[in-house]
Amino acid sequence: MQISGKSAIQELIDKLGKDIILTTKEELIPYMKDASYIKGKMPLAVCLPENADQISSILKICNKFKINVTARSGGTSLTGSSVESFDGIIISTMNLNRLLELDLSSRYVVCEPGVRIDILNAELKKHNFFYPPDPASSRASTIGGSLSTNAGGLRAVRYGATKEWVLGMEVVLPTGEIIRTGEYTLKRSAGYDLTALMIGSEGTLGIITKAILKIEPLPETTAKIMGFYRDILSVGKSMDTIKSQGITPIIAEFMDLPTINSIKKAMGIEVPAYTQYLLMVDIDSAPEALERKLASAKDIMGKFSEDVIVIRDQKRMDEIYAARKGAYSALLEQRDNSNQLIVIGDVIVPSSQLADALGQIEGYARTDGLKTTLFGHIGDGNIHANIFMDNTEEGRKKMAKLQMDIARVAIRHRGSVSAEHGIGTEKNELLYEEYKERNSLYTLEVMRLIKKAFDPNNILNRGKIFYEPD
């Protein structure tokens, strides 16, 4: 450890006490990993603050010594965003886990970044409300992490991503100043929208310590329709027709046969022998209107699928919902060996172009000779291509090539290399490719200028988002 690192840690201990500073190897090792395949550097220390003032003190000290700082909550990042890329300190926000205020009339909740999304929704459910953003990792993921990546999830087809649900926040800047952005109101036209700037910034501009979030009443009545398909083109036609008829589902998911096989037992469904793809659509409405929407959606799906089933039992719907959320973990059972890794992709295209994009992705996977399974949020065009990667240098090279091929498919279809997982270190070259293909590399330069304005010493989550080509 360099002298500056030792001096910074000693000053942190002197300022905050030993109880919230982890420094032993055994304590630090768990923080070298998140949910991605990327192994980070062992942090110099891990700080466990309990409030914004303590985070402010930590950042002032780290900025003074120019020590890298990575913010971390639930550790569910799939892009290496919450592990250290350089020698530095991790700030865990898991002790900032309080629900501070609930206003049902104005429909907002105020909470700290360490609150887990499922815990927030369990509390809101007591009042017949919910917080719509719904990443598959909601059981473990937190409000802070979801704001930092602009997380989406299964309900994004109806409710959009996290950015649609944030009214304001409290943020500690790299220099230690505490700012408050936004307000408690639905409308606000008062200067730059710094709330929007912070969302999706992956902890590179500041550390969120409080958020004001919009909430919604729980849906009245919901039912699920499932259709089994021979090809992805028919799945796409079904979804396009449903949406063109004015039906906006709460959830619209697709998955290929390997994914179906990994979770069909948990879903409790029989899969017809011809099946290559499954489409799941959740529709809600008042009871009478729901029946009309269900009949219309079932009729549409029946034109492209030989088997369509409707599920109304809430317990069964919850079981299927949970199984879909666990699809990525379930795929681990299909690995060739325990050392093989699964790298989950996150590209997005306009939903009308999803079927064509999927066909091209399948073609690249076959050409590159890598086992790849597909599922995702068909309602908004979000494709999760899960690449089975041998954990060797050659395996990583092959995976990186296929990732770039898939990214270029998304870019050609007017999409993006990341829909909801963020960039981290895993996708920074893909992000560079996206702006290069758009002939808009200066957009990345503008982002760098913003980063420099907020963080002149470049201490916050250094090495994330931005790629430096050779």
C-alpha positions as CSV (number, residue, x, y, z in Angstrom):
1,M,0.0,0.0,0.0
2,Q,1.3,3.4,-0.9
3,I,2.0,6.0,1.8
4,S,-1.0,8.1,0.6
5,G,-3.3,5.1,1.0
6,K,-2.0,4.4,4.6
7,S,-2.3,8.1,5.5
8,A,-5.9,8.3,4.2
9,I,-7.0,5.2,6.1
10,Q,-5.4,6.4,9.3
11,E,-7.2,9.8,8.9
12,L,-10.5,8.0,8.2
13,I,-10.1,5.9,11.4
14,D,-9.2,9.0,13.4
15,K,-12.2,10.9,12.1
16,L,-14.8,8.1,12.1
17,G,-13.5,5.4,14.4
18,K,-12.5,1.8,13.8
19,D,-16.0,0.4,14.0
20,I,-17.1,1.4,10.5
21,I,-13.7,0.9,8.7
22,L,-12.9,-2.7,7.5
23,T,-9.2,-3.3,6.9
24,T,-8.3,-6.9,7.3
25,K,-7.8,-9.2,4.3
26,E,-10.7,-11.5,5.5
27,E,-13.0,-8.5,5.7
28,L,-12.0,-7.1,2.3
29,I,-12.0,-10.2,0.1
30,P,-15.9,-10.4,-0.3
31,Y,-15.8,-6.9,-1.8
32,M,-13.6,-8.0,-4.7
33,K,-16.7,-9.5,-6.4
34,D,-20.1,-8.4,-7.5
35,A,-22.7,-10.3,-9.6
36,S,-20.6,-10.0,-12.7
37,Y,-17.7,-12.3,-13.9
38,I,-15.3,-9.4,-13.3
39,K,-12.9,-9.7,-10.3
40,G,-11.9,-6.4,-8.9
41,K,-8.9,-5.4,-6.9
42,M,-8.8,-5.9,-3.2
43,P,-9.8,-2.5,-1.7
44,L,-7.5,-0.7,0.7
45,A,-10.4,-0.4,3.1
46,V,-14.2,-0.7,3.2
47,C,-16.2,2.1,4.9
48,L,-19.6,1.4,6.4
49,P,-21.1,4.9,7.0
50,E,-24.5,5.4,8.5
51,N,-25.4,8.9,7.2
52,A,-24.6,11.5,4.6
53,D,-22.3,13.5,6.9
54,Q,-20.0,10.5,7.4
55,I,-19.9,9.9,3.6
56,S,-19.0,13.6,3.2
57,S,-16.1,13.2,5.6
58,I,-14.9,10.1,3.8
59,L,-14.9,11.8,0.5
60,K,-13.2,14.9,1.7
61,I,-10.3,12.8,3.0
62,C,-10.1,10.6,-0.1
63,N,-10.2,13.7,-2.3
64,K,-7.4,15.2,-0.3
65,F,-5.2,12.2,-0.8
66,K,-6.6,11.5,-4.4
67,I,-7.7,8.0,-3.4
68,N,-10.2,6.2,-5.7
69,V,-13.6,5.6,-4.1
70,T,-16.2,3.1,-5.3
71,A,-19.7,3.2,-4.0
72,R,-21.4,-0.1,-3.4
73,S,-24.9,-1.2,-2.2
74,G,-26.2,-4.7,-2.8
75,G,-23.3,-5.8,-5.0
76,T,-25.7,-7.0,-7.8
77,S,-23.9,-5.1,-10.6
78,L,-23.6,-7.3,-13.8
79,T,-20.9,-5.1,-15.3
80,G,-18.2,-4.8,-12.6
81,S,-19.4,-1.4,-11.6
82,S,-19.3,-2.0,-7.9
83,V,-15.8,-3.5,-7.6
84,E,-12.5,-1.6,-7.5
85,S,-10.5,-1.1,-10.8
86,F,-7.7,0.7,-9.0
87,D,-6.2,0.8,-5.5
88,G,-8.9,2.5,-3.5
89,I,-11.6,2.5,-0.9
90,I,-15.2,1.1,-1.1
91,I,-18.0,2.9,0.5
92,S,-20.9,0.6,1.3
93,T,-24.3,2.3,1.7
94,M,-26.0,-0.7,3.1
95,N,-26.3,0.9,6.6
96,L,-28.3,3.8,5.0
97,N,-31.4,1.6,4.9
98,R,-34.3,3.6,6.3
99,L,-37.7,4.5,4.9
100,L,-37.9,8.1,5.9
101,E,-41.3,9.4,4.7
102,L,-44.4,8.1,3.0
103,D,-47.0,10.4,1.5
104,L,-49.9,8.5,-0.1
105,S,-51.8,11.6,-1.2
106,S,-48.9,13.1,-3.1
107,R,-47.7,9.5,-4.0
108,Y,-44.1,9.6,-3.0
109,V,-41.8,7.8,-0.6
110,V,-38.5,9.0,0.7
111,C,-35.8,6.4,1.5
112,E,-32.1,5.9,1.8
113,P,-30.0,4.1,-0.8
114,G,-29.4,0.8,1.1
115,V,-33.1,-0.1,1.1
116,R,-33.7,-3.2,-0.9
117,I,-36.4,-2.9,-3.6
118,D,-38.4,-5.9,-2.4
119,I,-38.4,-4.6,1.1
120,L,-39.6,-1.2,-0.1
121,N,-42.5,-2.9,-2.0
122,A,-43.4,-5.1,0.9
123,E,-43.9,-2.0,3.0
124,L,-45.8,-0.2,0.3
125,K,-48.1,-3.2,-0.3
126,K,-49.5,-2.7,3.2
127,H,-51.0,0.5,1.8
128,N,-52.0,-1.0,-1.6
129,F,-49.2,0.9,-3.3
130,F,-46.0,-0.2,-5.1
131,Y,-42.7,1.2,-6.6
132,P,-42.8,0.1,-10.3
133,P,-39.2,-0.3,-11.3
134,D,-38.6,-4.0,-11.0
135,P,-35.1,-5.5,-11.8
136,A,-34.8,-9.3,-11.7
137,S,-32.5,-8.9,-8.7
138,S,-35.0,-6.9,-6.7
139,R,-34.7,-9.2,-3.7
140,A,-31.1,-8.2,-3.3
141,S,-30.7,-5.0,-5.3
142,T,-31.1,-1.6,-3.6
143,I,-32.5,1.8,-4.4
144,G,-29.1,3.3,-4.6
145,G,-27.8,0.8,-7.1
146,S,-30.9,0.9,-9.2
147,L,-30.7,4.7,-9.5
148,S,-27.1,4.5,-10.4
149,T,-27.7,2.2,-13.3
150,N,-31.2,3.5,-14.3
151,A,-32.5,-0.1,-13.8
152,G,-35.5,-1.3,-15.7
153,G,-36.9,-4.8,-15.2
154,L,-40.0,-6.8,-16.1
155,R,-42.5,-3.9,-15.7
156,A,-40.6,-1.4,-17.9
157,V,-43.0,-2.0,-20.8
158,R,-45.7,-0.2,-18.9
159,Y,-43.9,1.9,-16.4
160,G,-40.5,2.7,-18.0
161,A,-37.1,2.6,-16.3
162,T,-36.0,4.1,-12.9
163,K,-35.6,7.6,-14.3
164,E,-39.3,7.9,-14.7
165,W,-39.9,7.4,-10.9
166,V,-37.4,9.8,-9.2
167,L,-38.5,13.2,-8.1
168,G,-35.3,14.2,-6.3
169,M,-32.3,13.1,-4.3
170,E,-29.6,14.0,-1.8
171,V,-26.1,13.5,-3.2
172,V,-22.6,13.8,-1.7
173,L,-20.2,15.1,-4.3
174,P,-16.5,13.9,-4.7
175,T,-15.3,17.0,-2.9
176,G,-17.6,16.3,0.1
177,E,-20.3,18.9,-0.5
178,I,-23.9,17.7,0.0
179,I,-26.4,18.8,-2.6
180,R,-30.1,18.3,-2.9
181,T,-31.7,18.0,-6.4
182,G,-35.3,18.0,-7.5
183,E,-38.2,18.4,-5.2
184,Y,-41.3,16.6,-3.9
185,T,-43.5,17.8,-6.7
186,L,-44.5,16.1,-10.0
187,K,-43.6,19.3,-12.0
188,R,-40.5,21.5,-11.6
189,S,-38.9,23.9,-14.1
190,A,-36.1,25.4,-12.1
191,G,-32.6,25.2,-13.6
192,Y,-30.6,22.2,-14.8
193,D,-32.1,18.8,-14.0
194,L,-29.3,17.4,-11.9
195,T,-31.5,14.5,-10.7
196,A,-31.7,13.2,-14.2
197,L,-27.9,13.6,-14.6
198,M,-27.2,11.5,-11.5
199,I,-29.5,8.7,-12.6
200,G,-27.4,6.2,-14.6
201,S,-24.1,7.8,-13.7
202,E,-22.9,4.6,-11.9
203,G,-21.4,6.4,-8.9
204,T,-19.0,8.5,-11.0
205,L,-20.4,11.9,-10.2
206,G,-21.6,11.5,-6.6
207,I,-22.9,9.2,-4.0
208,I,-26.7,9.1,-3.5
209,T,-27.7,9.3,0.2
210,K,-31.5,9.9,-0.1
211,A,-34.1,9.5,-2.9
212,I,-37.6,10.9,-3.3
213,L,-39.5,8.2,-5.4
214,K,-42.9,8.2,-7.0
215,I,-45.3,5.4,-6.2
216,E,-48.4,3.9,-7.7
217,P,-51.6,2.2,-6.5
218,L,-51.4,-1.6,-7.0
219,P,-53.1,-2.8,-10.2
220,E,-56.8,-3.8,-9.7
221,T,-57.0,-7.2,-11.4
222,T,-54.3,-9.0,-13.4
223,A,-54.1,-12.1,-15.5
224,K,-51.3,-13.8,-17.5
225,I,-51.4,-15.1,-21.0
226,M,-48.7,-17.6,-22.2
227,G,-48.2,-18.6,-25.8
228,F,-45.8,-21.2,-27.2
229,Y,-44.2,-20.5,-30.5
230,R,-42.1,-22.2,-33.2
231,D,-40.1,-19.1,-34.2
232,I,-39.2,-15.7,-32.8
233,L,-40.8,-13.9,-35.8
234,S,-44.2,-15.1,-34.7
235,V,-43.5,-13.9,-31.1
236,G,-42.6,-10.5,-32.5
237,K,-45.7,-10.3,-34.6
238,S,-47.9,-11.2,-31.6
239,M,-46.4,-8.5,-29.5
240,D,-46.5,-5.8,-32.2
241,T,-50.2,-6.6,-32.9
242,I,-51.1,-6.5,-29.2
243,K,-49.5,-3.1,-28.7
244,S,-51.0,-1.7,-31.9
245,Q,-54.4,-2.6,-30.6
246,G,-53.9,-0.2,-27.7
247,I,-53.1,-2.9,-25.1
248,T,-50.1,-2.0,-22.9
249,P,-49.2,-5.0,-20.8
250,I,-47.7,-4.6,-17.3
251,I,-45.2,-7.3,-18.3
252,A,-44.2,-8.8,-21.7
253,E,-41.4,-11.4,-21.6
254,F,-39.9,-13.8,-24.1
255,M,-37.5,-16.7,-23.7
256,D,-35.9,-19.4,-25.9
257,L,-36.2,-23.1,-25.4
258,P,-33.0,-23.6,-23.3
259,T,-34.2,-20.9,-20.9
260,I,-37.7,-22.4,-20.8
261,N,-36.2,-25.8,-19.9
262,S,-34.2,-24.3,-17.1
263,I,-37.3,-22.9,-15.3
264,K,-40.3,-24.9,-16.6
265,K,-40.4,-27.0,-13.4
266,A,-40.4,-23.9,-11.2
267,M,-43.1,-22.4,-13.5
268,G,-45.2,-25.6,-13.3
269,I,-46.0,-25.7,-17.0
270,E,-46.2,-28.3,-19.7
271,V,-44.2,-27.3,-22.8
272,P,-45.5,-28.5,-26.2
273,A,-42.9,-30.5,-28.2
274,Y,-42.7,-28.0,-31.0
275,T,-41.8,-25.0,-28.8
276,Q,-38.8,-22.9,-29.5
277,Y,-40.0,-19.7,-27.8
278,L,-42.4,-18.6,-25.0
279,L,-44.2,-15.3,-24.8
280,M,-45.7,-14.2,-21.4
281,V,-47.9,-11.2,-21.2
282,D,-49.5,-9.8,-18.0
283,I,-52.5,-7.5,-18.5
284,D,-54.3,-5.5,-15.8
285,S,-57.6,-3.5,-15.7
286,A,-60.9,-3.2,-13.9
287,P,-62.7,-6.6,-14.1
288,E,-65.0,-6.0,-17.1
289,A,-62.3,-4.2,-19.1
290,L,-59.8,-6.9,-18.3
291,E,-62.0,-9.6,-19.9
292,R,-62.1,-7.6,-23.1
293,K,-58.4,-7.1,-23.2
294,L,-57.7,-10.7,-22.4
295,A,-60.0,-11.9,-25.1
296,S,-58.4,-9.6,-27.6
297,A,-54.8,-10.5,-26.6
298,K,-55.6,-14.2,-26.6
299,D,-57.1,-14.0,-30.1
300,I,-54.1,-12.2,-31.4
301,M,-51.6,-14.7,-29.9
302,G,-53.7,-17.6,-31.2
303,K,-53.1,-16.4,-34.8
304,F,-49.4,-17.1,-34.3
305,S,-49.3,-19.8,-31.6
306,E,-51.0,-23.2,-31.5
307,D,-51.2,-23.2,-27.7
308,V,-52.2,-20.2,-25.6
309,I,-53.2,-20.4,-22.0
310,V,-54.6,-17.9,-19.5
311,I,-53.7,-17.9,-15.9
312,R,-55.8,-16.0,-13.3
313,D,-54.7,-17.5,-10.0
314,Q,-52.5,-15.0,-8.3
315,K,-50.4,-17.7,-6.5
316,R,-49.6,-19.3,-9.9
317,M,-48.8,-16.0,-11.4
318,D,-46.5,-15.2,-8.6
319,E,-44.7,-18.5,-9.0
320,I,-44.2,-17.9,-12.7
321,Y,-43.0,-14.4,-12.0
322,A,-40.4,-15.6,-9.5
323,A,-39.2,-18.3,-11.9
324,R,-38.7,-15.8,-14.7
325,K,-36.8,-13.5,-12.3
326,G,-34.5,-16.5,-11.5
327,A,-33.9,-17.4,-15.1
328,Y,-30.3,-16.3,-15.2
329,S,-29.4,-18.2,-12.0
330,A,-31.3,-21.3,-13.3
331,L,-29.1,-21.3,-16.5
332,L,-26.1,-22.1,-14.4
333,E,-27.3,-25.7,-14.3
334,Q,-26.7,-25.9,-18.0
335,R,-23.0,-25.1,-17.9
336,D,-20.6,-27.7,-19.2
337,N,-18.5,-27.5,-16.0
338,S,-18.4,-25.5,-12.8
339,N,-15.6,-23.3,-14.1
340,Q,-17.7,-22.1,-17.1
341,L,-19.2,-18.6,-16.6
342,I,-22.3,-17.1,-18.1
343,V,-22.0,-13.5,-19.3
344,I,-25.4,-11.8,-19.5
345,G,-25.9,-9.2,-22.2
346,D,-28.2,-6.2,-22.1
347,V,-28.7,-4.7,-25.6
348,I,-31.9,-3.0,-26.6
349,V,-33.6,-2.2,-30.0
350,P,-36.9,-0.7,-30.9
351,S,-39.4,-3.4,-30.1
352,S,-40.6,-3.6,-33.7
353,Q,-37.1,-4.7,-34.8
354,L,-36.5,-7.2,-32.0
355,A,-37.3,-10.4,-34.1
356,D,-34.9,-9.4,-36.8
357,A,-32.2,-8.5,-34.3
358,L,-32.6,-11.8,-32.5
359,G,-32.2,-13.7,-35.7
360,Q,-28.9,-12.0,-36.4
361,I,-27.7,-12.6,-32.8
362,E,-28.5,-16.3,-33.1
363,G,-26.5,-16.3,-36.4
364,Y,-23.4,-14.7,-34.8
365,A,-23.6,-17.1,-31.8
366,R,-23.6,-20.1,-34.2
367,T,-20.7,-18.7,-36.3
368,D,-18.7,-18.0,-33.2
369,G,-19.4,-21.4,-31.8
370,L,-20.6,-20.2,-28.4
371,K,-23.6,-21.5,-26.6
372,T,-25.9,-18.6,-26.1
373,T,-29.4,-18.5,-24.6
374,L,-31.9,-15.6,-25.1
375,F,-34.6,-14.1,-23.0
376,G,-35.7,-10.6,-22.2
377,H,-38.3,-7.8,-22.1
378,I,-39.9,-8.1,-25.5
379,G,-42.3,-5.2,-24.7
380,D,-39.5,-2.7,-24.8
381,G,-37.0,-4.5,-27.1
382,N,-34.5,-5.5,-24.3
383,I,-32.5,-8.6,-25.2
384,H,-30.5,-10.5,-22.6
385,A,-28.1,-12.8,-24.6
386,N,-26.5,-15.2,-22.1
387,I,-23.1,-16.3,-23.4
388,F,-21.5,-19.4,-21.9
389,M,-17.8,-18.6,-21.5
390,D,-14.9,-20.8,-20.8
391,N,-12.9,-19.1,-18.0
392,T,-9.7,-19.0,-20.0
393,E,-7.9,-16.3,-21.9
394,E,-9.1,-17.8,-25.2
395,G,-12.6,-18.1,-23.8
396,R,-12.7,-14.5,-22.8
397,K,-11.5,-13.4,-26.3
398,K,-14.3,-15.4,-28.0
399,M,-16.9,-14.0,-25.6
400,A,-15.7,-10.4,-26.2
401,K,-15.9,-10.9,-30.0
402,L,-19.5,-12.2,-29.7
403,Q,-20.4,-9.3,-27.3
404,M,-19.1,-6.8,-29.9
405,D,-21.0,-8.6,-32.7
406,I,-24.2,-8.4,-30.6
407,A,-23.6,-4.8,-29.8
408,R,-23.2,-3.9,-33.4
409,V,-26.5,-5.7,-34.2
410,A,-28.2,-3.4,-31.6
411,I,-26.5,-0.3,-33.0
412,R,-27.5,-1.1,-36.6
413,H,-31.1,-1.5,-35.4
414,R,-31.1,2.0,-33.8
415,G,-30.7,0.6,-30.3
416,S,-28.1,0.7,-27.6
417,V,-25.4,-1.6,-26.0
418,S,-27.0,-1.3,-22.6
419,A,-30.7,-1.0,-21.6
420,E,-30.7,-1.4,-17.8
421,H,-27.4,-2.9,-16.5
422,G,-25.1,0.1,-17.1
423,I,-21.6,0.2,-18.5
424,G,-19.1,-0.5,-15.7
425,T,-15.8,-1.8,-17.0
426,E,-17.4,-4.7,-19.0
427,K,-19.2,-2.5,-21.6
428,N,-17.0,0.6,-21.9
429,E,-15.6,-0.5,-25.2
430,L,-19.1,-1.3,-26.5
431,L,-20.2,2.2,-25.5
432,Y,-17.3,3.7,-27.4
433,E,-18.4,1.6,-30.4
434,E,-21.9,2.8,-30.1
435,Y,-20.9,6.5,-30.3
436,K,-18.3,5.8,-33.0
437,E,-20.9,4.1,-35.2
438,R,-23.2,7.1,-34.7
439,N,-20.4,9.5,-35.7
440,S,-20.9,11.1,-32.3
441,L,-17.7,10.5,-30.3
442,Y,-17.8,14.0,-29.0
443,T,-20.8,13.0,-27.0
444,L,-18.5,10.9,-24.9
445,E,-16.1,13.9,-24.6
446,V,-19.0,16.0,-23.2
447,M,-19.6,13.3,-20.6
448,R,-15.9,13.4,-19.7
449,L,-16.2,17.2,-19.3
450,I,-19.2,16.7,-17.0
451,K,-17.2,14.1,-15.0
452,K,-14.3,16.5,-14.6
453,A,-16.5,19.4,-13.5
454,F,-18.0,17.2,-10.7
455,D,-14.9,15.2,-9.9
456,P,-11.7,17.2,-10.7
457,N,-9.4,14.7,-9.1
458,N,-11.2,11.7,-10.7
459,I,-11.6,9.8,-7.5
460,L,-15.2,8.4,-7.9
461,N,-15.4,5.0,-9.6
462,R,-12.4,5.6,-11.8
463,G,-12.2,3.3,-14.8
464,K,-15.9,2.9,-15.2
465,I,-18.0,4.0,-18.3
466,F,-15.1,5.5,-20.3
467,Y,-12.9,3.5,-22.6
468,E,-9.4,4.5,-23.8
469,P,-8.7,2.9,-27.2
470,D,-5.1,2.0,-28.1
